[in-house]
């Protein structure tokens, strides 16, 4: 695991893929379609990085203070976030639909 400072916080990386980030005193974990329901069931809040744009949200959810005090919860939720990060890295990008310009 490695940690890189970014945007006033830090990103947590596993195998070169970010799975968690910090903003202020909050820790957020990566979510996707497969783990989002588990995070929302725990009442984890979605990361909204800009106060003036609350509708702009990222696919990261906050750890609660209760989760931070529970080593088993941190391991379980961290594993779910790392798995989401790995899944995101394996998704193939759609091929470009733009054609190259040709000279006449």
Order of alpha helices (4+ residues) and beta strands (2+ residues): beta-beta-beta-beta-alpha-beta-alpha-alpha
